[in-house]
Amino acid sequence: MSVQVITRDGEAEYAVLPWAEYQALLKAAGQASASVASAAPATTGSGLDQLASLREAKGMSQADLARAVGISPHYLNLFETGERAPDGAILRSLGRVLGVSDWEQSS
């Protein structure tokens, strides 16, 4: 089994595995196979769905992060709730403050 383990603060937080192996695990557990639509998370693909979790893991309030990035807490909340997507400059700033290198290098 080829599993990728994603850690945060030295603790395993997520396990990523190939779809076929996931289906085999479901079958072994006696559960019905999941379809792609039901198993796919509701994300933007950029990781912004984890913005609030990343902020909280850094011990920052919305006001703290907004101040560090140079935006209002209300505007930051729009990103965290998925109502708006940040432009490239804000995404890079969020990446710098939160330590997300993919965001820091976004164009």
C-alpha positions as CSV (number, residue, x, y, z in Angstrom):
1,M,0.0,0.0,0.0
2,S,1.4,3.4,-1.0
3,V,0.2,5.9,1.6
4,Q,1.4,9.5,2.0
5,V,1.2,10.7,5.6
6,I,0.7,14.5,6.1
7,T,1.8,15.7,9.5
8,R,1.2,18.9,11.4
9,D,3.3,19.8,14.5
10,G,4.9,16.3,14.3
11,E,1.6,14.4,14.5
12,A,0.0,12.5,11.7
13,E,-3.1,14.4,10.5
14,Y,-4.0,12.9,7.1
15,A,-3.3,9.8,5.1
16,V,-3.5,10.0,1.3
17,L,-3.7,6.9,-0.8
18,P,-4.4,5.8,-4.3
19,W,-8.1,5.6,-5.2
20,A,-8.0,1.8,-6.0
21,E,-6.4,1.2,-2.5
22,Y,-9.1,3.3,-0.9
23,Q,-11.8,1.3,-2.7
24,A,-10.1,-2.0,-1.5
25,L,-10.2,-0.7,2.1
26,L,-13.9,0.1,1.8
27,K,-14.6,-3.4,0.4
28,A,-12.6,-5.0,3.2
29,A,-14.5,-3.0,5.8
30,G,-17.8,-4.2,4.2
31,Q,-18.8,-0.7,3.0
32,A,-20.1,0.1,-0.4
33,S,-17.7,1.7,-2.9
34,A,-17.7,5.4,-2.9
35,S,-18.4,7.3,-6.1
36,V,-16.0,10.1,-7.1
37,A,-18.8,12.7,-6.5
38,S,-19.6,11.6,-3.0
39,A,-16.0,11.1,-2.0
40,A,-14.6,14.3,-3.4
41,P,-14.2,17.1,-0.9
42,A,-15.7,20.5,-1.5
43,T,-12.5,22.4,-2.1
44,T,-11.2,25.0,-4.5
45,G,-8.1,22.8,-5.1
46,S,-5.8,25.5,-3.7
47,G,-6.0,24.5,0.0
48,L,-8.0,27.5,1.0
49,D,-10.5,25.2,2.6
50,Q,-7.9,24.7,5.3
51,L,-7.2,28.5,5.8
52,A,-9.0,28.7,9.2
53,S,-7.4,25.5,10.4
54,L,-3.9,26.8,9.4
55,R,-4.6,30.1,11.1
56,E,-5.8,28.4,14.3
57,A,-2.8,26.0,14.3
58,K,-0.5,29.1,14.3
59,G,-2.5,30.4,17.3
60,M,-3.7,33.5,15.4
61,S,-7.1,35.1,15.5
62,Q,-8.7,36.4,12.3
63,A,-7.8,39.9,13.4
64,D,-4.1,38.9,13.9
65,L,-3.8,37.2,10.5
66,A,-5.7,40.0,8.7
67,R,-3.4,42.6,10.3
68,A,-0.3,40.6,9.3
69,V,-1.5,40.3,5.7
70,G,-2.8,43.9,5.4
71,I,-6.5,43.2,5.0
72,S,-9.6,43.6,7.1
73,P,-10.8,40.7,9.3
74,H,-14.1,40.8,7.4
75,Y,-12.3,40.3,4.1
76,L,-10.3,37.4,5.6
77,N,-13.5,35.8,6.8
78,L,-14.8,35.8,3.2
79,F,-11.8,33.7,2.2
80,E,-12.2,31.3,5.1
81,T,-15.9,30.8,4.3
82,G,-15.2,30.3,0.6
83,E,-17.3,33.3,-0.4
84,R,-14.4,35.0,-2.1
85,A,-11.0,33.9,-3.3
86,P,-7.9,36.0,-2.6
87,D,-6.0,37.6,-5.4
88,G,-2.4,36.6,-6.0
89,A,-0.8,39.2,-3.8
90,I,-3.0,38.4,-0.8
91,L,-2.5,34.6,-1.4
92,R,1.3,35.1,-1.3
93,S,1.0,37.1,1.9
94,L,-1.2,34.5,3.5
95,G,1.4,31.9,2.4
96,R,4.3,33.9,3.9
97,V,2.5,34.4,7.2
98,L,1.1,30.8,7.5
99,G,4.2,29.1,6.0
100,V,2.5,27.6,3.0
101,S,5.1,27.6,0.3
102,D,2.7,26.8,-2.6
103,W,0.8,30.0,-1.8
104,E,4.0,32.0,-1.5
105,Q,5.0,31.1,-5.0
106,S,1.5,31.6,-6.6
107,S,1.3,34.1,-9.4
